[in-house]
Amino acid sequence: YQRRVHGGDMTNKKFRHDKRVYLGALKYVPHAVLKLMENMPMPWEQVRNMPVLYHITGAITFVNEIAKVVEPIYIAQWATMWIMMRREKRDRRHFRRMRFPPFDDEEPPLDYGDNLLDIEPLEPIQMELNEDEDNSVFNWFYDHKPTVDERRMDGRKWRLSLAIMANLYRLAGVLLSDLMDRNYFYLFDLKSFFTAKALNMAIPGGPMYSALI
């Protein structure tokens, strides 16, 4: 295992202290990757600026933000993405097919500063909203933390007017089901699975569980 730092080899004695720091930081890498994936930009965002927390040695960096969304807005955003992605599949403006495996076994990892830092991000994928029909959400629909009626929606507490909820429901129509019977979704009811496991039973068509001890 070798790591390049400032052009030096980590096997060198002068990097003995740094080597301990980097190896100690390895156990936190899964959490750092999780926080990065939690807060990665959505397809409708070109960039997203986030607060970060980094070790003084530069050994590891965490995105210092808890990802929270306003559920009706988030569902409506992804519903518009579903429509736009179908067009993207047809036009292929933003996406290219990857060849697997992307990296050869002997290929060294890419350096972020040398290869990615200066690349301009692609344009966001956004559906054109109608200024009249979508007037209640037109100005902030694709914002990361939208400001609605002078209140910043951060996902913790939110309140939306009836007009906004109606507009979001219409935009989210492609993803929302029109079935009102809750029994239709019995294979997606988590509480029923908990009960079945506790009773050592199986829901018809559902998974089998090992008995509780």
N, CA and C atoms as a LAMMPS dump frame, in Angstrom:
ITEM: TIMESTEP
0
ITEM: NUMBER OF ATOMS
639
ITEM: BOX BOUNDS ff ff ff
-5.0000000000000000e+02 5.0000000000000000e+02
-5.0000000000000000e+02 5.0000000000000000e+02
-5.0000000000000000e+02 5.0000000000000000e+02
ITEM: ATOMS id mol type element x y z
1 1 1 N 0.855 -1.196 0
2 1 2 C 0 0 0
3 1 3 C 0.883 1.234 0
4 2 1 N 0.738 2.035 -1.004
5 2 2 C 1.525 3.25 -1.096
6 2 3 C 0.598 4.414 -1.402
7 3 1 N 0.949 5.547 -0.838
8 3 2 C 0.113 6.728 -1.042
9 3 3 C 1.029 7.879 -1.419
10 4 1 N 0.709 8.588 -2.465
11 4 2 C 1.501 9.739 -2.884
12 4 3 C 1.018 10.991 -2.161
13 5 1 N 1.924 11.679 -1.456
14 5 2 C 1.597 12.919 -0.768
15 5 3 C 2.669 13.937 -1.123
16 6 1 N 2.265 15.007 -1.786
17 6 2 C 3.19 16.072 -2.198
18 6 3 C 4.378 15.484 -2.965
19 7 1 N 4.119 14.492 -3.783
20 7 2 C 5.19 13.913 -4.572
21 7 3 C 6.074 12.957 -3.805
22 8 1 N 5.781 12.699 -2.535
23 8 2 C 6.618 11.81 -1.731
24 8 3 C 5.964 10.463 -1.545
25 9 1 N 6.767 9.46 -1.243
26 9 2 C 6.269 8.103 -1.059
27 9 3 C 6.018 7.882 0.43
28 10 1 N 4.867 7.321 0.774
29 10 2 C 4.512 7.124 2.181
30 10 3 C 5.399 6.1 2.882
31 11 1 N 6.178 5.324 2.13
32 11 2 C 7.081 4.362 2.765
33 11 3 C 8.32 5.053 3.324
34 12 1 N 8.52 6.302 2.951
35 12 2 C 9.674 7.051 3.452
36 12 3 C 9.528 7.324 4.947
37 13 1 N 10.626 7.33 5.678
38 13 2 C 10.575 7.499 7.141
39 13 3 C 10.007 8.853 7.551
40 14 1 N 10.235 9.879 6.741
41 14 2 C 9.772 11.214 7.143
42 14 3 C 8.245 11.321 7.112
43 15 1 N 7.564 10.352 6.485
44 15 2 C 6.108 10.334 6.466
45 15 3 C 5.545 9.356 7.485
46 16 1 N 6.379 8.954 8.457
47 16 2 C 5.915 7.956 9.423
48 16 3 C 4.688 8.439 10.194
49 17 1 N 4.723 9.705 10.661
50 17 2 C 3.593 10.253 11.423
51 17 3 C 2.355 10.364 10.535
52 18 1 N 2.537 10.896 9.287
53 18 2 C 1.408 11.038 8.373
54 18 3 C 0.787 9.692 8.034
55 19 1 N 1.635 8.692 7.939
56 19 2 C 1.129 7.355 7.6
57 19 3 C 0.173 6.857 8.678
58 20 1 N 0.508 7.109 9.942
59 20 2 C -0.371 6.709 11.047
60 20 3 C -1.701 7.451 10.972
61 21 1 N -1.635 8.743 10.63
62 21 2 C -2.855 9.554 10.545
63 21 3 C -3.753 9.041 9.431
64 22 1 N -3.169 8.782 8.258
65 22 2 C -3.963 8.317 7.121
66 22 3 C -4.559 6.938 7.379
67 23 1 N -3.777 6.056 7.97
68 23 2 C -4.294 4.723 8.269
69 23 3 C -5.38 4.792 9.339
70 24 1 N -5.234 5.707 10.314
71 24 2 C -6.267 5.879 11.337
72 24 3 C -7.552 6.442 10.776
73 25 1 N -7.437 7.234 9.699
74 25 2 C -8.625 7.841 9.089
75 25 3 C -9.407 6.856 8.22
76 26 1 N -8.792 5.731 7.874
77 26 2 C -9.451 4.788 6.978
78 26 3 C -10.772 4.267 7.543
79 27 1 N -10.848 4.108 8.87
80 27 2 C -12.074 3.551 9.444
81 27 3 C -13.247 4.527 9.35
82 28 1 N -12.97 5.803 9.086
83 28 2 C -14.047 6.791 8.943
84 28 3 C -14.436 7.021 7.491
85 29 1 N -13.739 6.384 6.549
86 29 2 C -14.031 6.583 5.126
87 29 3 C -15.465 6.179 4.767
88 30 1 N -16.008 5.029 5.265
89 30 2 C -17.408 4.704 4.923
90 30 3 C -18.399 5.788 5.331
91 31 1 N -18.184 6.392 6.522
92 31 2 C -19.092 7.462 6.951
93 31 3 C -18.923 8.696 6.071
94 32 1 N -17.678 8.998 5.681
95 32 2 C -17.44 10.147 4.804
96 32 3 C -18.116 9.946 3.452
97 33 1 N -18.057 8.722 2.924
98 33 2 C -18.711 8.427 1.64
99 33 3 C -20.232 8.514 1.784
100 34 1 N -20.759 8.021 2.923
101 34 2 C -22.202 8.107 3.173
102 34 3 C -22.673 9.557 3.187
103 35 1 N -21.955 10.429 3.909
104 35 2 C -22.344 11.842 3.972
105 35 3 C -22.233 12.503 2.608
106 36 1 N -21.241 12.076 1.819
107 36 2 C -21.088 12.63 0.479
108 36 3 C -22.265 12.227 -0.408
109 37 1 N -22.675 10.958 -0.307
110 37 2 C -23.798 10.495 -1.127
111 37 3 C -25.12 11.084 -0.661
112 38 1 N -25.269 11.285 0.666
113 38 2 C -26.49 11.904 1.196
114 38 3 C -26.703 13.298 0.624
115 39 1 N -25.621 14.034 0.441
116 39 2 C -25.723 15.45 0.086
117 39 3 C -25.276 15.745 -1.341
118 40 1 N -25.184 14.714 -2.169
119 40 2 C -24.769 14.962 -3.547
120 40 3 C -25.853 15.745 -4.294
121 41 1 N -25.465 16.574 -5.255
122 41 2 C -26.467 17.379 -5.977
123 41 3 C -27.465 16.506 -6.716
124 42 1 N -28.693 16.954 -6.744
125 42 2 C -29.731 16.269 -7.492
126 42 3 C -29.599 16.625 -8.984
127 43 1 N -30.234 15.87 -9.866
128 43 2 C -30.096 16.162 -11.305
129 43 3 C -30.546 17.565 -11.694
130 44 1 N -31.449 18.164 -10.898
131 44 2 C -31.937 19.507 -11.246
132 44 3 C -31.041 20.609 -10.669
133 45 1 N -29.933 20.236 -10.015
134 45 2 C -28.999 21.225 -9.459
135 45 3 C -27.682 21.155 -10.214
136 46 1 N -27.167 22.307 -10.598
137 46 2 C -25.872 22.329 -11.271
138 46 3 C -24.744 22.156 -10.273
139 47 1 N -24.804 22.893 -9.18
140 47 2 C -23.829 22.756 -8.098
141 47 3 C -24.589 22.851 -6.776
142 48 1 N -23.978 22.329 -5.729
143 48 2 C -24.542 22.481 -4.392
144 48 3 C -23.393 22.759 -3.43
145 49 1 N -23.417 23.908 -2.809
146 49 2 C -22.378 24.279 -1.846
147 49 3 C -22.778 23.806 -0.456
148 50 1 N -21.878 23.053 0.177
149 50 2 C -22.168 22.459 1.476
150 50 3 C -21.051 22.794 2.46
151 51 1 N -21.372 22.913 3.755
152 51 2 C -20.308 23.056 4.76
153 51 3 C -19.582 21.731 4.936
154 52 1 N -18.274 21.806 5.095
155 52 2 C -17.486 20.584 5.27
156 52 3 C -16.661 20.672 6.541
157 53 1 N -16.325 19.524 7.062
158 53 2 C -15.505 19.396 8.254
159 53 3 C -14.29 18.568 7.869
160 54 1 N -13.092 19.132 7.998
161 54 2 C -11.911 18.394 7.557
162 54 3 C -10.873 18.327 8.67
163 55 1 N -10.123 17.237 8.645
164 55 2 C -9.066 17.039 9.627
165 55 3 C -7.928 18.006 9.351
166 56 1 N -7.252 18.436 10.397
167 56 2 C -6.203 19.451 10.252
168 56 3 C -5.072 18.977 9.354
169 57 1 N -4.858 17.66 9.272
170 57 2 C -3.799 17.12 8.423
171 57 3 C -4.277 16.919 6.981
172 58 1 N -5.58 17.069 6.739
173 58 2 C -6.112 16.809 5.414
174 58 3 C -6.343 15.344 5.139
175 59 1 N -6.287 14.509 6.187
176 59 2 C -6.414 13.066 5.997
177 59 3 C -7.822 12.667 5.579
178 60 1 N -8.84 13.4 6.053
179 60 2 C -10.22 13.03 5.716
180 60 3 C -11.109 14.26 5.823
181 61 1 N -12.155 14.279 5.039
182 61 2 C -13.098 15.396 4.997
183 61 3 C -14.521 14.849 5.042
184 62 1 N -15.371 15.477 5.849
185 62 2 C -16.777 15.091 5.952
186 62 3 C -17.661 16.236 5.472
187 63 1 N -18.756 15.911 4.805
188 63 2 C -19.798 16.905 4.526
189 63 3 C -20.591 17.099 5.813
190 64 1 N -20.561 18.308 6.335
191 64 2 C -21.139 18.587 7.656
192 64 3 C -22.573 19.095 7.525
193 65 1 N -23.439 18.235 7.001
194 65 2 C -24.831 18.619 6.773
195 65 3 C -25.703 17.377 6.854
196 66 1 N -26.866 17.496 7.505
197 66 2 C -27.84 16.405 7.545
198 66 3 C -28.845 16.627 6.429
199 67 1 N -28.979 15.635 5.566
200 67 2 C -29.859 15.782 4.406
201 67 3 C -31.318 15.66 4.829
202 68 1 N -32.059 16.745 4.705
203 68 2 C -33.491 16.751 4.997
204 68 3 C -34.219 17.425 3.841
205 69 1 N -35.385 16.895 3.501
206 69 2 C -36.156 17.457 2.391
207 69 3 C -37.604 17.654 2.824
208 70 1 N -38.302 18.523 2.111
209 70 2 C -39.75 18.677 2.286
210 70 3 C -40.398 17.671 1.347
211 71 1 N -41.072 16.68 1.908
212 71 2 C -41.497 15.509 1.133
213 71 3 C -42.349 15.845 -0.096
214 72 1 N -43.408 16.68 0.018
215 72 2 C -44.214 16.957 -1.187
216 72 3 C -43.392 17.625 -2.301
217 73 1 N -42.481 18.534 -1.913
218 73 2 C -41.649 19.206 -2.92
219 73 3 C -40.699 18.202 -3.559
220 74 1 N -40.097 17.347 -2.737
221 74 2 C -39.104 16.381 -3.221
222 74 3 C -39.745 15.383 -4.196
223 75 1 N -40.93 14.901 -3.863
224 75 2 C -41.622 13.963 -4.751
225 75 3 C -41.966 14.636 -6.075
226 76 1 N -42.433 15.886 -6.009
227 76 2 C -42.779 16.613 -7.235
228 76 3 C -41.531 16.861 -8.086
229 77 1 N -40.401 17.167 -7.44
230 77 2 C -39.162 17.377 -8.189
231 77 3 C -38.749 16.113 -8.936
232 78 1 N -38.823 14.961 -8.248
233 78 2 C -38.443 13.712 -8.897
234 78 3 C -39.461 13.298 -9.96
235 79 1 N -40.708 13.693 -9.794
236 79 2 C -41.705 13.397 -10.821
237 79 3 C -41.382 14.15 -12.116
238 80 1 N -40.992 15.41 -11.976
239 80 2 C -40.589 16.152 -13.183
240 80 3 C -39.318 15.561 -13.774
241 81 1 N -38.422 15.042 -12.908
242 81 2 C -37.215 14.391 -13.405
243 81 3 C -37.546 13.133 -14.192
244 82 1 N -38.567 12.402 -13.751
245 82 2 C -38.96 11.186 -14.457
246 82 3 C -39.355 11.514 -15.9
247 83 1 N -40.08 12.613 -16.056
248 83 2 C -40.48 13.034 -17.404
249 83 3 C -39.256 13.457 -18.206
250 84 1 N -38.371 14.255 -17.567
251 84 2 C -37.205 14.763 -18.283
252 84 3 C -36.213 13.647 -18.606
253 85 1 N -36.098 12.661 -17.714
254 85 2 C -35.163 11.558 -17.97
255 85 3 C -35.602 10.741 -19.178
256 86 1 N -36.904 10.614 -19.385
257 86 2 C -37.382 9.913 -20.582
258 86 3 C -36.948 10.665 -21.836
259 87 1 N -36.976 11.981 -21.771
260 87 2 C -36.504 12.768 -22.919
261 87 3 C -34.986 12.656 -23.057
262 88 1 N -34.284 12.595 -21.9
263 88 2 C -32.834 12.45 -21.939
264 88 3 C -32.424 11.122 -22.565
265 89 1 N -33.162 10.074 -22.258
266 89 2 C -32.861 8.777 -22.86
267 89 3 C -32.958 8.84 -24.385
268 90 1 N -33.915 9.647 -24.833
269 90 2 C -34.108 9.771 -26.277
270 90 3 C -33.044 10.666 -26.906
271 91 1 N -32.721 11.793 -26.244
272 91 2 C -31.839 12.795 -26.857
273 91 3 C -30.372 12.613 -26.487
274 92 1 N -30.086 12.05 -25.289
275 92 2 C -28.706 11.833 -24.811
276 92 3 C -27.885 13.121 -24.805
277 93 1 N -28.408 14.178 -24.207
278 93 2 C -27.662 15.427 -24.122
279 93 3 C -26.739 15.456 -22.915
280 94 1 N -27.186 14.889 -21.784
281 94 2 C -26.401 14.969 -20.564
282 94 3 C -25.725 13.653 -20.197
283 95 1 N -26.169 12.542 -20.765
284 95 2 C -25.681 11.247 -20.313
285 95 3 C -24.914 10.533 -21.413
286 96 1 N -23.895 9.817 -21.001
287 96 2 C -23.158 8.941 -21.897
288 96 3 C -23.089 7.565 -21.26
289 97 1 N -23.127 6.558 -22.069
290 97 2 C -23.054 5.203 -21.543
291 97 3 C -21.636 4.914 -21.055
292 98 1 N -21.556 4.281 -19.864
293 98 2 C -20.254 3.928 -19.302
294 98 3 C -19.828 2.561 -19.802
295 99 1 N -18.525 2.411 -19.945
296 99 2 C -17.975 1.099 -20.251
297 99 3 C -17.45 0.492 -18.962
298 100 1 N -17.806 -0.745 -18.732
299 100 2 C -17.366 -1.413 -17.511
300 100 3 C -16.325 -2.467 -17.848
301 101 1 N -15.304 -2.646 -16.986
302 101 2 C -15.036 -1.866 -15.771
303 101 3 C -14.477 -0.49 -16.108
304 102 1 N -14.845 0.537 -15.327
305 102 2 C -14.399 1.907 -15.653
306 102 3 C -12.896 2.106 -15.481
307 103 1 N -12.274 1.38 -14.535
308 103 2 C -10.841 1.512 -14.296
309 103 3 C -10.186 0.136 -14.364
310 104 1 N -9.032 0.093 -14.943
311 104 2 C -8.261 -1.139 -14.968
312 104 3 C -7.627 -1.371 -13.601
313 105 1 N -7.31 -2.615 -13.282
314 105 2 C -6.737 -2.935 -11.972
315 105 3 C -5.422 -2.212 -11.729
316 106 1 N -4.647 -2.018 -12.775
317 106 2 C -3.321 -1.399 -12.62
318 106 3 C -3.366 0.117 -12.758
319 107 1 N -4.534 0.674 -13.04
320 107 2 C -4.626 2.117 -13.252
321 107 3 C -4.668 2.847 -11.92
322 108 1 N -3.822 3.853 -11.711
323 108 2 C -3.827 4.579 -10.427
324 108 3 C -5.088 5.419 -10.287
325 109 1 N -5.503 5.734 -9.037
326 109 2 C -6.694 6.58 -8.834
327 109 3 C -6.483 7.971 -9.42
328 110 1 N -7.57 8.551 -9.893
329 110 2 C -7.501 9.906 -10.446
330 110 3 C -7.384 10.92 -9.321
331 111 1 N -6.57 11.925 -9.508
332 111 2 C -6.443 13.005 -8.538
333 111 3 C -7.517 14.05 -8.812
334 112 1 N -8.268 14.399 -7.763
335 112 2 C -9.387 15.326 -7.934
336 112 3 C -8.913 16.694 -8.43
337 113 1 N -7.84 17.207 -7.839
338 113 2 C -7.355 18.539 -8.208
339 113 3 C -6.863 18.608 -9.637
340 114 1 N -6.226 17.546 -10.124
341 114 2 C -5.658 17.561 -11.472
342 114 3 C -6.684 17.284 -12.551
343 115 1 N -7.679 16.447 -12.259
344 115 2 C -8.556 15.955 -13.315
345 115 3 C -9.985 16.499 -13.264
346 116 1 N -10.486 16.855 -12.085
347 116 2 C -11.91 17.195 -11.964
348 116 3 C -12.181 18.621 -11.516
349 117 1 N -11.236 19.233 -10.81
350 117 2 C -11.503 20.52 -10.17
351 117 3 C -11.838 21.622 -11.167
352 118 1 N -11.179 21.635 -12.318
353 118 2 C -11.359 22.726 -13.28
354 118 3 C -12.451 22.449 -14.307
355 119 1 N -13.114 21.298 -14.216
356 119 2 C -14.161 20.974 -15.192
357 119 3 C -15.466 21.656 -14.8
358 120 1 N -16.056 22.354 -15.746
359 120 2 C -17.334 23.022 -15.487
360 120 3 C -18.442 21.977 -15.39
361 121 1 N -19.305 22.065 -14.367
362 121 2 C -20.418 21.107 -14.274
363 121 3 C -21.406 21.298 -15.417
364 122 1 N -22.081 20.203 -15.783
365 122 2 C -23.062 20.273 -16.86
366 122 3 C -24.296 21.057 -16.426
367 123 1 N -25.083 21.451 -17.394
368 123 2 C -26.308 22.195 -17.1
369 123 3 C -27.272 21.319 -16.306
370 124 1 N -28.02 21.908 -15.374
371 124 2 C -29.01 21.115 -14.638
372 124 3 C -30.151 20.678 -15.551
373 125 1 N -30.787 19.576 -15.191
374 125 2 C -31.93 19.075 -15.953
375 125 3 C -33.19 19.578 -15.263
376 126 1 N -33.853 20.505 -15.888
377 126 2 C -35.046 21.096 -15.288
378 126 3 C -36.162 21.178 -16.328
379 127 1 N -37.35 20.885 -15.874
380 127 2 C -38.509 20.99 -16.751
381 127 3 C -39.004 22.434 -16.769
382 128 1 N -39.337 22.917 -17.932
383 128 2 C -39.858 24.285 -18.035
384 128 3 C -41.26 24.335 -17.44
385 129 1 N -41.395 25.155 -16.408
386 129 2 C -42.695 25.304 -15.764
387 129 3 C -43.487 26.417 -16.439
388 130 1 N -44.777 26.289 -16.399
389 130 2 C -45.662 27.314 -16.95
390 130 3 C -45.861 28.409 -15.905
391 131 1 N -45.534 29.628 -16.27
392 131 2 C -45.576 30.727 -15.295
393 131 3 C -46.982 30.994 -14.784
394 132 1 N -47.989 30.676 -15.565
395 132 2 C -49.372 30.89 -15.132
396 132 3 C -49.895 29.707 -14.326
397 133 1 N -49.768 28.496 -14.891
398 133 2 C -50.289 27.313 -14.212
399 133 3 C -49.5 26.97 -12.952
400 134 1 N -48.19 27.177 -12.992
401 134 2 C -47.32 26.823 -11.863
402 134 3 C -46.856 28.055 -11.112
403 135 1 N -47.71 29.059 -11.066
404 135 2 C -47.321 30.337 -10.459
405 135 3 C -46.919 30.201 -8.99
406 136 1 N -47.574 29.305 -8.24
407 136 2 C -47.322 29.194 -6.805
408 136 3 C -45.968 28.562 -6.488
409 137 1 N -45.365 27.824 -7.454
410 137 2 C -44.065 27.189 -7.189
411 137 3 C -43 27.638 -8.183
412 138 1 N -43.359 28.53 -9.091
413 138 2 C -42.49 28.851 -10.232
414 138 3 C -41.119 29.396 -9.804
415 139 1 N -41.088 30.245 -8.788
416 139 2 C -39.849 30.953 -8.444
417 139 3 C -38.853 30.121 -7.639
418 140 1 N -39.301 29.071 -6.971
419 140 2 C -38.395 28.363 -6.058
420 140 3 C -38.409 26.844 -6.215
421 141 1 N -39.101 26.316 -7.198
422 141 2 C -39.345 24.874 -7.259
423 141 3 C -38.066 24.041 -7.248
424 142 1 N -37.035 24.488 -7.931
425 142 2 C -35.801 23.703 -8.032
426 142 3 C -34.703 24.175 -7.076
427 143 1 N -35.026 25.031 -6.123
428 143 2 C -34.033 25.457 -5.129
429 143 3 C -33.755 24.332 -4.142
430 144 1 N -32.501 24.308 -3.624
431 144 2 C -32.125 23.258 -2.669
432 144 3 C -32.924 23.388 -1.372
433 145 1 N -32.937 24.593 -0.804
434 145 2 C -33.76 24.877 0.374
435 145 3 C -34.633 26.07 0.034
436 146 1 N -35.798 25.815 -0.53
437 146 2 C -36.612 26.918 -1.056
438 146 3 C -37.146 27.83 0.035
439 147 1 N -37.323 29.087 -0.31
440 147 2 C -37.939 30.071 0.568
441 147 3 C -39.375 30.303 0.095
442 148 1 N -40.33 29.845 0.884
443 148 2 C -41.746 29.935 0.529
444 148 3 C -42.433 30.872 1.512
445 149 1 N -43.063 31.906 0.987
446 149 2 C -43.744 32.902 1.831
447 149 3 C -42.812 33.436 2.914
448 150 1 N -41.567 33.751 2.502
449 150 2 C -40.538 34.323 3.38
450 150 3 C -40.115 33.371 4.496
451 151 1 N -40.417 32.081 4.356
452 151 2 C -39.953 31.074 5.318
453 151 3 C -39.04 30.099 4.599
454 152 1 N -37.877 29.865 5.152
455 152 2 C -36.912 28.949 4.556
456 152 3 C -37.29 27.51 4.886
457 153 1 N -37.507 26.692 3.862
458 153 2 C -37.897 25.297 4.054
459 153 3 C -36.647 24.435 4.157
460 154 1 N -36.316 23.986 5.369
461 154 2 C -35.102 23.183 5.553
462 154 3 C -35.399 21.709 5.805
463 155 1 N -36.666 21.299 5.72
464 155 2 C -37.01 19.901 5.925
465 155 3 C -37.362 19.555 7.356
466 156 1 N -37.055 20.431 8.306
467 156 2 C -37.376 20.143 9.712
468 156 3 C -38.822 20.518 10.02
469 157 1 N -39.17 21.766 9.734
470 157 2 C -40.541 22.234 9.913
471 157 3 C -40.961 22.931 8.634
472 158 1 N -42.131 22.592 8.157
473 158 2 C -42.604 23.247 6.944
474 158 3 C -44.128 23.315 6.942
475 159 1 N -44.62 24.336 6.266
476 159 2 C -46.062 24.536 6.106
477 159 3 C -46.278 25.127 4.726
478 160 1 N -47.124 24.464 3.934
479 160 2 C -47.39 24.901 2.576
480 160 3 C -48.867 25.221 2.42
481 161 1 N -49.149 26.21 1.618
482 161 2 C -50.538 26.617 1.41
483 161 3 C -51.256 25.596 0.526
484 162 1 N -52.579 25.697 0.485
485 162 2 C -53.384 24.77 -0.311
486 162 3 C -53.054 24.896 -1.795
487 163 1 N -52.826 26.12 -2.26
488 163 2 C -52.514 26.329 -3.686
489 163 3 C -51.185 25.655 -4.052
490 164 1 N -50.193 25.772 -3.158
491 164 2 C -48.884 25.155 -3.412
492 164 3 C -49.003 23.639 -3.403
493 165 1 N -49.739 23.093 -2.408
494 165 2 C -49.905 21.64 -2.328
495 165 3 C -50.632 21.1 -3.561
496 166 1 N -51.635 21.829 -4.046
497 166 2 C -52.354 21.407 -5.247
498 166 3 C -51.435 21.421 -6.463
499 167 1 N -50.592 22.439 -6.543
500 167 2 C -49.643 22.541 -7.655
501 167 3 C -48.623 21.395 -7.609
502 168 1 N -48.101 21.113 -6.41
503 168 2 C -47.133 20.023 -6.253
504 168 3 C -47.775 18.665 -6.565
505 169 1 N -49.021 18.493 -6.136
506 169 2 C -49.721 17.225 -6.397
507 169 3 C -49.904 17.005 -7.899
508 170 1 N -50.201 18.074 -8.622
509 170 2 C -50.363 17.955 -10.07
510 170 3 C -49.035 17.605 -10.739
511 171 1 N -47.94 18.246 -10.284
512 171 2 C -46.622 17.954 -10.865
513 171 3 C -46.157 16.535 -10.527
514 172 1 N -46.562 16.036 -9.349
515 172 2 C -46.124 14.715 -8.904
516 172 3 C -47.027 13.595 -9.396
517 173 1 N -48 13.916 -10.229
518 173 2 C -49.003 12.931 -10.627
519 173 3 C -48.436 11.676 -11.257
520 174 1 N -47.308 11.793 -11.996
521 174 2 C -46.764 10.612 -12.683
522 174 3 C -46.195 9.59 -11.708
523 175 1 N -45.847 10.021 -10.496
524 175 2 C -45.274 9.103 -9.511
525 175 3 C -46.278 8.66 -8.452
526 176 1 N -47.359 9.387 -8.289
527 176 2 C -48.324 9.06 -7.24
528 176 3 C -49.358 8.075 -7.754
529 177 1 N -49.731 7.161 -6.896
530 177 2 C -50.734 6.17 -7.272
531 177 3 C -52.132 6.718 -7.009
532 178 1 N -53.069 6.338 -7.857
533 178 2 C -54.459 6.755 -7.653
534 178 3 C -55.273 5.687 -6.934
535 179 1 N -54.597 4.629 -6.439
536 179 2 C -55.277 3.583 -5.687
537 179 3 C -55.434 4.005 -4.235
538 180 1 N -56.641 3.963 -3.739
539 180 2 C -56.915 4.394 -2.366
540 180 3 C -56.979 3.227 -1.382
541 181 1 N -57.014 1.995 -1.88
542 181 2 C -57.133 0.825 -1.019
543 181 3 C -55.768 0.494 -0.419
544 182 1 N -55.617 0.655 0.899
545 182 2 C -54.335 0.397 1.548
546 182 3 C -53.961 -1.07 1.506
547 183 1 N -54.955 -1.954 1.412
548 183 2 C -54.651 -3.38 1.351
549 183 3 C -53.912 -3.758 0.073
550 184 1 N -54.01 -2.929 -0.944
551 184 2 C -53.299 -3.195 -2.191
552 184 3 C -51.788 -3.207 -1.974
553 185 1 N -51.333 -2.45 -0.978
554 185 2 C -49.9 -2.311 -0.728
555 185 3 C -49.452 -3.157 0.467
556 186 1 N -50.136 -4.28 0.715
557 186 2 C -49.845 -5.039 1.937
558 186 3 C -48.425 -5.609 1.938
559 187 1 N -47.828 -5.805 0.779
560 187 2 C -46.458 -6.313 0.733
561 187 3 C -45.424 -5.204 0.962
562 188 1 N -45.872 -3.984 1.173
563 188 2 C -44.971 -2.863 1.442
564 188 3 C -45.281 -2.225 2.792
565 189 1 N -45.992 -2.944 3.642
566 189 2 C -46.373 -2.427 4.951
567 189 3 C -45.383 -2.957 5.993
568 190 1 N -44.506 -2.077 6.462
569 190 2 C -43.434 -2.501 7.359
570 190 3 C -43.957 -3.034 8.692
571 191 1 N -45.003 -2.401 9.226
572 191 2 C -45.541 -2.833 10.515
573 191 3 C -46.116 -4.248 10.424
574 192 1 N -46.71 -4.586 9.281
575 192 2 C -47.229 -5.943 9.103
576 192 3 C -46.095 -6.968 9.119
577 193 1 N -44.967 -6.616 8.54
578 193 2 C -43.825 -7.52 8.554
579 193 3 C -43.293 -7.707 9.974
580 194 1 N -43.26 -6.609 10.741
581 194 2 C -42.823 -6.725 12.14
582 194 3 C -43.733 -7.682 12.911
583 195 1 N -45.053 -7.525 12.697
584 195 2 C -46.011 -8.387 13.389
585 195 3 C -45.849 -9.842 12.958
586 196 1 N -45.669 -10.067 11.661
587 196 2 C -45.499 -11.429 11.16
588 196 3 C -44.248 -12.079 11.734
589 197 1 N -43.183 -11.315 11.84
590 197 2 C -41.941 -11.857 12.405
591 197 3 C -42.121 -12.175 13.882
592 198 1 N -42.807 -11.286 14.609
593 198 2 C -43.015 -11.517 16.039
594 198 3 C -43.888 -12.752 16.287
595 199 1 N -44.844 -13.007 15.376
596 199 2 C -45.743 -14.156 15.522
597 199 3 C -45.193 -15.406 14.842
598 200 1 N -43.999 -15.297 14.262
599 200 2 C -43.376 -16.427 13.559
600 200 3 C -44.295 -16.94 12.451
601 201 1 N -44.847 -16.001 11.684
602 201 2 C -45.739 -16.343 10.576
603 201 3 C -45.216 -15.692 9.298
604 202 1 N -45.812 -16.028 8.184
605 202 2 C -45.422 -15.443 6.903
606 202 3 C -46.642 -14.851 6.225
607 203 1 N -46.519 -13.64 5.725
608 203 2 C -47.588 -13.016 4.951
609 203 3 C -47.603 -13.664 3.568
610 204 1 N -48.76 -14.072 3.058
611 204 2 C -48.809 -14.714 1.731
612 204 3 C -48.147 -13.852 0.657
613 205 1 N -47.189 -14.453 -0.008
614 205 2 C -46.455 -13.723 -1.039
615 205 3 C -45.296 -12.918 -0.487
616 206 1 N -45.164 -12.847 0.83
617 206 2 C -44.085 -12.069 1.441
618 206 3 C -42.912 -12.947 1.853
619 207 1 N -41.91 -12.352 2.478
620 207 2 C -40.713 -13.104 2.849
621 207 3 C -40.947 -13.991 4.073
622 208 1 N -40.127 -15.044 4.176
623 208 2 C -40.143 -15.928 5.352
624 208 3 C -39.068 -15.426 6.322
625 209 1 N -39.356 -15.501 7.615
626 209 2 C -38.395 -15.054 8.623
627 209 3 C -37.987 -16.238 9.492
628 210 1 N -36.77 -16.176 9.982
629 210 2 C -36.355 -17.147 10.986
630 210 3 C -37.022 -16.775 12.31
631 211 1 N -37.321 -17.777 13.143
632 211 2 C -38.073 -17.546 14.372
633 211 3 C -37.281 -16.696 15.36
634 212 1 N -37.991 -15.839 16.084
635 212 2 C -37.363 -15.054 17.141
636 212 3 C -37.037 -15.961 18.319
637 213 1 N -35.911 -15.734 18.95
638 213 2 C -35.502 -16.55 20.12
639 213 3 C -35.86 -15.816 21.382
